[in-house]
Amino acid sequence: MWLLVAMCLTCLMLCSQGQDRASLQRSSDNDGRCQYTFTVDSPAEASCPGVHGGPELEGIRSRLTLLEALVSRLVGGERAEAEGGLQESCSPGEKNQLLQDKEQLDRQVQELQRRVDEMSLEAETLRQRPCHQPQAPGGPLQELNQRTDSASDNGSYQEMKAEVTEVPASRLIPESAQNFTGCGDLVSVGEPVLHRKADGITGKYGVWLQDPEALVPPYTNKTVWRIDTVGKDVRQLFAYEDKEQFARGFPMKVLVLPEPVESTGATLYRGSFYYQRRRSRTLLRYDLASESLAARLDLPHAGFHGQHPYSWGGYTDIDLAVDEQGLWAIYSTSKAKGAIVLSRLDPDSLEVRKTWETNIRKNTVANAFMVCGRLYTVASYTALNTTINHVFDTATGEGRAIAVPFRNRYRYNSMVDYNHAQRKLYAWDNFHMITYDVRLGRASSTSAV
């Protein structure tokens, strides 16, 4: 019997090492002795009975499968119940807290935008300051100086002079400086640069400019001029010493115009402020030095006070502009049926020298300006990314569609004027006074007659 028990233990150990299951059966033989029978899965024969563990293991597997299914259902139910509970648990107080958090985030976004504007303004102020940079080592000027010293030592002055005349001018003049000479087609407009934001509601739109050809002290081409055009009786013209004082909001003088201003079509040229008298087609030239009216003229047949404005409205029927060729009036008449009419004016008397009629509908464009005797129009005053979409050349009397990218950063651009001395566009975009750098293409010899 003990031998039989030992055999049983040995079988159990072998079965545990093989990680198989064994079944034990006990019975009595004919002599009344206990008889033990073991059934063990054979690891060598896959066809042995009980290779899959027998009925007992199959029962365990079935119960395990059932348990897994119950756990899966339980987990899925708990998840759905948790989601439903999350929605139901959002009380009105918590909803109010979420709204308050949203408002706080909105205020933080606005504060960040304000800080970005201030940093842009500070960057522009630093850019305006003169900066004397040393000549980079190995540059063309140093190279010429070295050649000059060498030539002086060996007496070969004539040979050195010949070498100097062969140096291309483009190596001595920066590309930006080359672009500042001559006239040509408008190639590109840079990103808007902020100079100041208006304080009150009267500053939603207006005019701000610098005189490209200032003549009479104490005003110079650095003097900044500003006029808020929101109101029924607009007369105050603010003068600032330069852009830095303008950014700080410290005017050097405030002039009171003798007659009220209509809209944002005013401009500056050679010491005079040109504008349209309110509710009329009368043009006025205000002399800044004498602080008095120097000339007036009724622009023939011109629409006024909402008859032919730009698409943004604002009584922009007559828009005065200045470029390399002088003073211009951009308007329309009943005869032109709303198409833009362009007249070149005498800057002293305001008399019309010559007139062109275009096929550009004035109320379909947001703004217009003059560059080198060419009229350019802006497609939209509210679209963040729009285009300068038309050009009309007074030299040829022909116009065409173009697509120069233009950006309305603050989504309400009510004034665009060109300053040919600085090669910049001045604009008033929804309380913000900004400039754009412009780049012109190849110089052209043509000019308006």
PLY file of the C-alpha trace (Angstrom):
ply
format ascii 1.0
element vertex 449
property float x
property float y
property float z
element edge 448
property int vertex1
property int vertex2
end_header
0.00 0.00 0.00
2.79 2.38 0.90
4.41 1.56 -2.42
1.18 2.47 -4.14
1.04 5.76 -2.21
4.63 6.55 -3.17
3.78 5.89 -6.79
0.84 8.25 -6.46
3.05 11.01 -5.01
5.58 10.52 -7.77
2.86 10.81 -10.38
1.59 13.99 -8.72
5.06 15.55 -8.84
5.50 14.60 -12.48
2.08 16.00 -13.27
2.86 19.30 -11.49
6.18 19.64 -13.37
4.43 19.10 -16.66
1.73 21.57 -15.63
-0.97 18.98 -16.47
-4.00 17.82 -14.53
-4.46 14.26 -12.96
-7.62 12.52 -11.71
-7.55 10.08 -8.72
-10.03 7.23 -8.33
-10.22 4.84 -5.35
-11.86 1.35 -5.21
-11.62 -2.01 -3.30
-10.22 -5.15 -4.87
-11.46 -8.71 -4.31
-9.29 -9.08 -1.14
-10.79 -5.97 0.52
-7.73 -3.84 0.00
-7.86 -0.21 -1.28
-6.96 0.25 -4.92
-6.01 3.68 -6.31
-6.18 4.50 -10.02
-4.60 7.65 -11.60
-5.41 9.09 -14.99
-2.75 11.55 -16.21
-2.67 13.62 -19.46
0.21 12.48 -21.61
2.48 15.39 -22.75
3.72 13.31 -25.65
0.43 12.18 -27.15
-2.04 14.82 -28.15
-4.65 12.21 -28.81
-4.70 10.92 -25.25
-8.04 11.21 -23.48
-8.18 14.15 -21.17
-5.55 16.21 -23.07
-7.76 19.27 -22.64
-8.11 18.77 -18.92
-11.22 16.62 -18.71
-14.71 17.65 -17.64
-13.46 19.41 -14.52
-11.17 21.79 -16.46
-13.81 22.35 -19.10
-16.22 23.36 -16.34
-13.69 25.80 -14.94
-13.13 27.29 -18.38
-16.86 27.69 -18.92
-17.25 29.44 -15.57
-14.26 31.68 -16.39
-15.77 32.66 -19.74
-19.06 33.47 -18.05
-17.25 35.52 -15.41
-15.38 37.52 -18.08
-18.65 38.29 -19.85
-20.21 39.46 -16.57
-17.20 41.68 -15.82
-17.34 43.21 -19.32
-21.01 44.01 -18.92
-20.45 45.42 -15.48
-17.59 47.68 -16.66
-19.59 48.91 -19.65
-22.60 49.66 -17.49
-20.52 51.50 -14.92
-18.93 53.65 -17.65
-22.27 54.62 -19.17
-23.66 55.22 -15.69
-20.61 57.40 -14.88
-21.07 59.46 -18.03
-24.75 59.93 -17.33
-23.98 60.84 -13.75
-21.42 63.43 -14.91
-24.02 65.15 -17.05
-26.63 65.04 -14.31
-24.15 66.25 -11.69
-23.53 69.58 -13.50
-25.64 71.84 -11.33
-26.64 75.44 -12.24
-23.99 76.73 -9.83
-21.29 74.75 -11.58
-22.53 75.96 -14.96
-22.24 79.55 -13.71
-18.72 78.80 -12.50
-17.82 77.48 -15.98
-19.18 80.66 -17.56
-17.15 82.78 -15.14
-14.04 80.79 -16.00
-14.72 81.39 -19.69
-15.09 85.13 -19.12
-11.82 85.18 -17.18
-10.06 83.39 -20.05
-11.53 85.92 -22.51
-10.18 88.77 -20.38
-6.77 87.12 -20.32
-6.82 86.83 -24.13
-7.69 90.53 -24.43
-4.90 91.45 -22.02
-2.44 89.39 -24.07
-3.60 91.16 -27.26
-3.08 94.52 -25.55
0.43 93.56 -24.52
1.19 92.41 -28.07
0.01 95.79 -29.38
2.20 97.62 -26.85
5.23 95.54 -27.79
4.60 96.23 -31.50
4.39 99.94 -30.73
7.62 99.85 -28.75
9.36 97.95 -31.55
8.25 100.56 -34.07
9.55 103.37 -31.80
12.94 101.68 -31.56
12.96 101.20 -35.31
12.52 104.95 -35.85
15.64 105.83 -33.87
18.86 106.34 -35.85
21.29 103.47 -35.57
24.90 103.73 -36.76
26.25 100.28 -37.42
29.90 99.61 -38.14
30.88 98.24 -41.50
31.01 94.46 -41.39
34.48 92.96 -41.83
35.19 92.00 -45.38
32.42 94.21 -46.79
32.72 96.06 -50.09
33.66 99.40 -48.49
36.46 97.85 -46.44
37.61 96.04 -49.55
37.78 99.35 -51.44
39.67 101.03 -48.57
42.24 98.25 -48.56
42.67 98.61 -52.31
43.11 102.36 -51.93
45.82 101.97 -49.26
47.61 99.37 -51.33
47.49 101.53 -54.44
48.84 104.54 -52.58
51.83 102.50 -51.37
52.89 101.24 -54.80
51.88 104.30 -56.82
49.41 102.45 -59.04
46.61 105.00 -58.60
45.32 104.81 -62.18
44.94 101.03 -62.01
43.13 101.28 -58.67
40.73 103.90 -60.04
39.79 101.58 -62.89
39.05 98.79 -60.44
36.80 101.06 -58.33
34.68 102.10 -61.29
34.00 98.44 -62.05
32.46 97.72 -58.63
28.64 97.31 -59.10
26.56 99.94 -57.33
24.30 97.21 -55.95
27.20 96.07 -53.74
27.45 99.49 -52.13
23.73 100.37 -51.75
21.41 98.15 -49.70
18.43 96.69 -51.52
16.02 98.68 -49.30
17.72 101.94 -50.29
17.59 101.05 -53.98
13.84 100.44 -53.62
13.35 104.00 -52.30
14.21 105.64 -55.63
12.05 105.94 -58.73
8.50 104.83 -59.42
7.03 101.53 -60.42
4.16 99.12 -59.95
3.11 98.20 -56.43
4.64 94.77 -55.76
3.83 94.08 -52.12
2.48 95.55 -48.89
4.04 94.59 -45.56
2.41 93.61 -42.28
0.62 96.39 -40.34
2.67 98.12 -37.62
0.77 99.67 -34.71
1.64 103.23 -33.57
-1.27 104.12 -31.34
-4.75 103.06 -30.29
-7.49 105.66 -29.80
-8.91 106.07 -26.31
-12.59 106.92 -26.77
-15.47 106.14 -29.11
-14.68 109.22 -31.22
-11.50 107.45 -32.31
-13.18 104.56 -34.10
-12.12 106.13 -37.40
-10.25 109.23 -38.47
-7.17 110.56 -40.29
-3.53 110.47 -39.25
-0.67 111.53 -41.51
2.78 113.04 -41.90
3.59 115.67 -44.51
5.86 114.07 -47.15
7.12 117.51 -48.25
6.90 119.79 -45.20
8.15 123.32 -45.98
7.46 125.74 -43.12
8.83 125.44 -39.53
8.01 124.61 -36.81
6.36 121.69 -38.60
8.57 119.12 -40.32
8.15 115.80 -42.08
8.44 114.18 -38.62
5.40 116.05 -37.31
2.39 113.75 -36.93
-1.11 115.07 -37.61
-4.32 113.50 -36.38
-8.02 114.29 -36.59
-10.87 112.16 -35.19
-13.72 112.29 -37.70
-16.53 110.81 -35.59
-18.98 113.62 -34.80
-21.19 116.28 -36.33
-18.80 119.21 -36.02
-15.25 117.91 -36.54
-12.74 120.77 -36.34
-9.83 119.82 -34.06
-6.52 119.06 -35.76
-3.86 117.67 -33.38
-0.13 118.13 -34.05
2.55 115.94 -32.43
6.29 116.60 -32.54
7.10 113.08 -33.78
5.86 109.49 -33.67
7.19 108.98 -30.15
5.14 111.86 -28.76
2.22 110.70 -30.86
2.42 107.24 -29.31
2.43 108.80 -25.84
-0.55 111.01 -26.65
1.20 114.36 -26.03
0.25 116.93 -28.74
2.45 119.94 -29.25
-0.49 121.97 -30.57
-4.21 121.75 -31.34
-5.52 123.73 -34.31
-9.21 124.58 -34.70
-10.30 124.48 -38.33
-12.57 127.32 -39.52
-15.03 124.91 -41.19
-15.97 121.35 -40.22
-14.47 118.25 -41.84
-16.39 115.60 -43.79
-15.18 112.00 -43.26
-11.69 110.50 -43.66
-10.67 111.85 -47.07
-8.28 114.60 -45.87
-4.55 114.75 -46.66
-1.36 116.78 -46.06
1.00 118.26 -48.63
3.65 121.00 -48.55
2.52 122.66 -45.36
-1.21 122.60 -46.12
-4.09 120.49 -44.82
-6.58 119.61 -47.58
-10.09 118.46 -46.73
-13.74 118.39 -47.83
-16.17 120.72 -46.10
-19.01 118.93 -44.30
-22.19 118.29 -46.34
-20.79 119.85 -49.51
-18.54 119.20 -52.50
-16.33 122.13 -51.46
-12.60 121.44 -51.12
-10.54 123.56 -48.70
-6.80 124.21 -48.34
-5.85 125.17 -44.79
-2.38 126.72 -44.45
-0.75 125.31 -41.31
1.77 128.15 -40.87
-0.74 131.02 -40.99
-3.57 128.89 -39.55
-6.04 130.19 -42.11
-7.86 129.11 -45.26
-5.74 129.65 -48.38
-8.04 128.29 -51.13
-11.44 126.73 -51.76
-13.11 125.07 -54.74
-16.36 123.27 -55.52
-15.29 120.04 -57.21
-17.43 119.96 -60.40
-20.35 117.49 -60.31
-18.83 115.51 -57.43
-21.18 113.47 -55.26
-21.10 114.18 -51.53
-22.54 113.15 -48.15
-23.38 109.55 -48.98
-24.07 109.73 -52.73
-20.96 107.79 -53.85
-19.03 106.53 -50.80
-16.68 103.59 -50.45
-18.23 100.28 -49.41
-17.73 100.99 -45.68
-19.81 104.20 -45.89
-18.76 107.07 -43.65
-19.60 109.79 -46.23
-16.37 108.95 -48.07
-17.59 110.50 -51.33
-14.46 112.61 -51.92
-11.06 111.17 -51.03
-8.01 113.44 -51.37
-4.63 111.80 -51.94
-0.96 112.69 -52.52
1.82 110.84 -54.32
5.07 111.54 -56.19
3.16 113.51 -58.83
1.11 115.79 -56.58
-2.43 116.23 -55.27
-5.40 114.08 -56.41
-9.15 113.80 -55.82
-10.85 110.38 -55.92
-14.64 110.67 -56.26
-17.63 109.98 -58.55
-20.36 111.88 -60.36
-23.92 111.27 -61.52
-22.62 111.18 -65.09
-20.12 108.45 -64.21
-22.94 106.53 -62.48
-20.87 105.60 -59.46
-17.63 104.74 -61.24
-14.46 106.25 -59.78
-13.47 109.58 -61.30
-9.88 110.70 -60.74
-8.74 114.34 -60.99
-5.31 115.85 -60.60
-5.51 119.16 -58.69
-3.34 122.26 -58.47
-1.97 122.17 -54.90
-2.20 125.98 -54.55
-5.52 126.89 -56.15
-7.22 123.45 -56.11
-8.15 123.89 -59.78
-8.65 120.67 -61.76
-5.77 120.05 -64.16
-6.93 116.80 -65.75
-9.61 114.16 -65.14
-9.84 110.43 -65.84
-12.92 108.21 -65.61
-12.35 104.58 -64.62
-14.56 101.51 -64.79
-14.15 100.74 -61.07
-17.39 101.03 -59.10
-16.60 103.18 -56.07
-19.08 101.51 -53.72
-17.59 98.06 -54.45
-14.14 98.89 -53.04
-13.22 99.70 -49.44
-10.55 102.37 -50.02
-8.22 103.83 -52.61
-4.84 105.58 -52.74
-2.36 106.93 -55.28
1.21 105.74 -55.97
3.32 107.12 -58.83
0.30 108.37 -60.78
-1.53 105.06 -60.39
-4.79 104.52 -58.54
-4.98 101.41 -56.33
-8.12 100.11 -54.62
-8.55 97.85 -51.56
-11.13 95.06 -51.91
-12.43 94.84 -48.31
-12.26 96.88 -45.11
-13.30 94.03 -42.75
-11.71 90.85 -44.14
-8.57 89.94 -42.22
-6.80 88.86 -45.39
-7.91 90.79 -48.46
-6.21 92.22 -51.56
-5.45 95.38 -53.43
-7.60 94.40 -56.36
-7.47 97.13 -59.05
-4.93 99.50 -60.54
-5.60 102.37 -62.95
-2.62 104.02 -64.66
-3.14 107.70 -65.53
-0.19 107.55 -67.95
-1.96 105.07 -70.23
-5.59 105.62 -69.21
-5.97 101.87 -68.69
-6.84 99.74 -65.68
-6.55 96.09 -64.78
-7.30 93.66 -61.99
-4.48 92.71 -59.61
-4.18 90.71 -56.38
-1.62 92.18 -53.96
-2.19 90.74 -50.45
-3.38 93.27 -47.85
-4.19 92.69 -44.18
-6.91 94.36 -42.05
-5.62 93.26 -38.67
-8.37 94.98 -36.66
-11.22 94.34 -39.13
-12.49 97.90 -39.82
-10.09 99.85 -42.02
-11.60 103.27 -42.75
-8.61 105.22 -44.10
-5.63 104.34 -46.33
-3.19 107.01 -47.57
0.26 106.85 -49.18
3.35 108.77 -48.01
5.86 108.81 -50.86
8.70 110.22 -48.73
8.61 107.19 -46.44
7.18 104.66 -48.89
4.51 103.70 -46.38
0.75 103.42 -46.26
-0.94 105.14 -43.31
-4.21 103.56 -42.16
-6.83 103.84 -39.42
-8.15 100.38 -38.58
-10.86 100.19 -35.89
-9.34 102.63 -33.33
-5.78 101.58 -34.32
-3.39 103.90 -36.19
-1.01 101.76 -38.25
1.44 101.86 -41.15
2.40 99.38 -43.88
5.71 99.26 -45.73
5.27 99.08 -49.50
7.61 97.78 -52.15
7.56 99.05 -55.71
8.80 97.24 -58.75
10.96 98.42 -61.59
11.16 102.19 -62.07
9.00 103.65 -64.82
9.70 106.78 -66.87
6.03 107.39 -67.69
4.08 110.10 -65.89
0.67 111.69 -65.95
0.20 114.75 -68.10
0 1
1 2
2 3
3 4
4 5
5 6
6 7
7 8
8 9
9 10
10 11
11 12
12 13
13 14
14 15
15 16
16 17
17 18
18 19
19 20
20 21
21 22
22 23
23 24
24 25
25 26
26 27
27 28
28 29
29 30
30 31
31 32
32 33
33 34
34 35
35 36
36 37
37 38
38 39
39 40
40 41
41 42
42 43
43 44
44 45
45 46
46 47
47 48
48 49
49 50
50 51
51 52
52 53
53 54
54 55
55 56
56 57
57 58
58 59
59 60
60 61
61 62
62 63
63 64
64 65
65 66
66 67
67 68
68 69
69 70
70 71
71 72
72 73
73 74
74 75
75 76
76 77
77 78
78 79
79 80
80 81
81 82
82 83
83 84
84 85
85 86
86 87
87 88
88 89
89 90
90 91
91 92
92 93
93 94
94 95
95 96
96 97
97 98
98 99
99 100
100 101
101 102
102 103
103 104
104 105
105 106
106 107
107 108
108 109
109 110
110 111
111 112
112 113
113 114
114 115
115 116
116 117
117 118
118 119
119 120
120 121
121 122
122 123
123 124
124 125
125 126
126 127
127 128
128 129
129 130
130 131
131 132
132 133
133 134
134 135
135 136
136 137
137 138
138 139
139 140
140 141
141 142
142 143
143 144
144 145
145 146
146 147
147 148
148 149
149 150
150 151
151 152
152 153
153 154
154 155
155 156
156 157
157 158
158 159
159 160
160 161
161 162
162 163
163 164
164 165
165 166
166 167
167 168
168 169
169 170
170 171
171 172
172 173
173 174
174 175
175 176
176 177
177 178
178 179
179 180
180 181
181 182
182 183
183 184
184 185
185 186
186 187
187 188
188 189
189 190
190 191
191 192
192 193
193 194
194 195
195 196
196 197
197 198
198 199
199 200
200 201
201 202
202 203
203 204
204 205
205 206
206 207
207 208
208 209
209 210
210 211
211 212
212 213
213 214
214 215
215 216
216 217
217 218
218 219
219 220
220 221
221 222
222 223
223 224
224 225
225 226
226 227
227 228
228 229
229 230
230 231
231 232
232 233
233 234
234 235
235 236
236 237
237 238
238 239
239 240
240 241
241 242
242 243
243 244
244 245
245 246
246 247
247 248
248 249
249 250
250 251
251 252
252 253
253 254
254 255
255 256
256 257
257 258
258 259
259 260
260 261
261 262
262 263
263 264
264 265
265 266
266 267
267 268
268 269
269 270
270 271
271 272
272 273
273 274
274 275
275 276
276 277
277 278
278 279
279 280
280 281
281 282
282 283
283 284
284 285
285 286
286 287
287 288
288 289
289 290
290 291
291 292
292 293
293 294
294 295
295 296
296 297
297 298
298 299
299 300
300 301
301 302
302 303
303 304
304 305
305 306
306 307
307 308
308 309
309 310
310 311
311 312
312 313
313 314
314 315
315 316
316 317
317 318
318 319
319 320
320 321
321 322
322 323
323 324
324 325
325 326
326 327
327 328
328 329
329 330
330 331
331 332
332 333
333 334
334 335
335 336
336 337
337 338
338 339
339 340
340 341
341 342
342 343
343 344
344 345
345 346
346 347
347 348
348 349
349 350
350 351
351 352
352 353
353 354
354 355
355 356
356 357
357 358
358 359
359 360
360 361
361 362
362 363
363 364
364 365
365 366
366 367
367 368
368 369
369 370
370 371
371 372
372 373
373 374
374 375
375 376
376 377
377 378
378 379
379 380
380 381
381 382
382 383
383 384
384 385
385 386
386 387
387 388
388 389
389 390
390 391
391 392
392 393
393 394
394 395
395 396
396 397
397 398
398 399
399 400
400 401
401 402
402 403
403 404
404 405
405 406
406 407
407 408
408 409
409 410
410 411
411 412
412 413
413 414
414 415
415 416
416 417
417 418
418 419
419 420
420 421
421 422
422 423
423 424
424 425
425 426
426 427
427 428
428 429
429 430
430 431
431 432
432 433
433 434
434 435
435 436
436 437
437 438
438 439
439 440
440 441
441 442
442 443
443 444
444 445
445 446
446 447
447 448
